[in-house]
Amino acid sequence: MGLIREPKGVDFIIQSPPLTDTERKEISEFILIRKLQNKTKLKQTISKKRMGNNVTEMPNP
């Protein structure tokens, strides 16, 4: 892979404006919700795998 140079007169540095308090709270709430959703999905997956390994079928008489 070669070295990528900035063309003259072009600046690749991006500076976004600072977040407001409401934007910061919204982002924090979103992240918290996503973490909780992922945590519950992980628990469901683990419990399904455990149940699948421990469940045995009854033989037909």
Secondary structure, 3 states (H helix, E strand, C coil): CCCCCCCCCCCCCCCCCCCCHHHHHHHHHHHHHHHHHHHHHHHHHHHHHHHHHHCCCCCCC
